[in-house]
Amino acid sequence: ANTLSKTCLLTSSSNIIGIVGPTFSRESHYIAPFAEKLDIPMISHAATDPDLSDRQIYRSFYRTVPSDNAAALAITKLFLKYNWTSCTIIYQNDAFGSGGAKSISETFDRHGLNVTGMIIFDIVTRTIGDDLKTLLNSRSTRIVILWVEENYAALVLQQALDCDVLGPRFTWILGSNIPLNIFNSSVYDR
């Protein structure tokens, strides 16, 4: 609501010919229809939710980064290359997270791969509500795809360290770089 309010204020008091941004997919879902009503284009440099590619709904929305469908296909190719067949997805509870998880699930399904479970990381409480150790150990797969924004990835990995569900028993695939020096050096091997 704050993003929409700021956008309304700016567009009402100036001669705007387009909107650059917002950064987040969840905000783009609100701003894109507004831009269309004003008959101006909106270009996001970071919103990746595949749903924003729907030209029937988001006619004036454009992006400079690929949608999550491209990442989902790359992850699928990685699984096929190593003959992996299943995974668990941990995703954040917003448009970015659910859109990415949906895209991976659909791409996996088309290629005969399985998503054995979906675990939600709550971006408000900044936690996984249930016991991560039990959730991961109760599944047959040992591959985890972490689909969260970079600033949340370290929080999830710290939870995974605390629950002892990282290497060598589990293989984690992340969409962002996390510096190891933010963790205690005694756990680097995991």
Residue, then its C-alpha position, 0 to 999 in steps of 0.5 A: a500500500n505504501t508503494l502504491s500511495k507513493t506512486c499515486l502522489l508522484t504521478s499526480s504532481s508531475n508529467i510521468i511518461g513511465i515507471v521504472g521499478p519497483t524492485f519486488s514482484r509483490e509490489s509490481h502486482y499492484i503498480a502494474p495495473f495502475a500504470e496500465k490505467l495511466d496508459i504508461p509503461m512500467i519497467s522493473h529491473a528485478a521483478t521475476d514472478p512468472d505471472l507478471s509475463d501474462r500479457q492479458i493481465y499486465r499489458s504495460f509491464y516489462r522487465t529487464v531480467p528474465s522471469d523465474n521460468a528461466a531459472a526453473l529451467a536451468i535448475t531442471k537441467l542441473f537435475l537431469k544432468y546429475n540424474w537427480t529425481s526429486c527435491t524439497i523447495i523452501y520458499q518465502n511467502d510472497a509473490f517472488g517465493s510462491g511464483g518461483a516455487k510454482s515455476i520450478s514445480e511446473t517445470f519439474d513436472r514437465h520433465g518427470l521430476n518430483v517436488t516432494g515437499m514445499i516449506i514456507f519461510d515466513i518473511v514477517t517472522r523470519t522463520i520456518g514455522d515448523d521444525l525444519k529438521t523433522l520436515l527435511n528428515s521425513r522426506s526421501t529426498r536430500i536435495v533442497i532448493l532455497w528460493v528466498e531473497e538474498n537477505y533471507a537466505a542466511l537466516v534460513l541457512q543458520q536455521a539449517l545449521d542449528c538443525d544439522v540439515l546441511g552437508p554432507r547429508f543434504t545438498w542445498i541449491l541457492g539462488s544467491n551468493i552467501p558469504l561464509n564469513i557470516f557463519n561461525s568458522s567451526v561449521y564451514d565444513r557443513 
